[in-house]
Structures are given as structure tokens and as C-alpha cells.
């Protein structure tokens, strides 16, 4: 009964993390800023870390099934 919310949360985390990772990679590849008024390296690193952390959280949700 409780696997439904776990699957939903895992999918949300994985979709968000994947989309953030792809979006960050596209912005960096085109030489566009990831965030305004912030160092391009720092903003790309922070966004990349957040994307990987969110993907790891989604994987953790699926492991708990």
C-alpha cells in the first residue's frame, strides 16, 4: 500500500534531477549563464551538484521499495 507514494516521490526526484542536469549541460555547452549575476563556474557547479543530489535522492526512494 505504501509503495505508491514512494514511486511517485522517486519519479518526481528523478525527473527533476534529470531535467536540471540536462538544462545545466545545455546552458554550459552554449556558453550561456546558468544564473544571473553569479560566477559561471560556481553556478554551473552548484546546479550540477543539486541535480546529482536530486537524482541520488530519487534512486534512494526506489531502493527503499
N, C-alpha and C positions, 0 to 999 in steps of 0.2 A: 504493500500500500504506500509506503513512503519512498519508493523509488521514482515516482512521478516527479515530485519537486526536485529531487537530486538530478534527474536527467534534464529537466528544464533549466536549472541553475548552471549545470555543466555546459549545456548548449549555448546559453547566453554568454558565459565567460569565454568559451572557445570562439564564438562568432565575433565578439567584441575584440578579443585579443588578436585574432587573425586579421580583422579589418584594420585595426590600428597599426599592426605590423606592416601590412601591405601599403597603407596610406603613407606611413613614415618612409618606407623604402622608395616609393614613387616620388615623394617630395624631395628626398635627398638626391636621388638619381637625376632629377631635373634641375637641381641646384636652387630650388625654391626653399624659403624658410619654413621650418616646421612650426615655429611660434613667433609672434611678432615681438620685437624689441628684446630678444634674448639671443645669446650666442648660438649660432647654428649647430655647433658641435654639442653643446650642452643640451639644447632642446631635442636634438635627434637621439642623443644617448638616453635622456630621461624618457622620451616616448618609446624608445626601443625596450628599455627596462620595464616600463609599465606594460607593454604588450606581452613580453615574455612572462612576466609575473602573472598576468591575467590568463595566459594560456596554461601556465602551471597550475593555477587555481582550478581551471576547468578540468584539467587532467586529474587533479586530486578528487574532484567531485565524481568523476567516472570511476576512479579506483575504489571509492567507497561503496559502490554498488555491490 
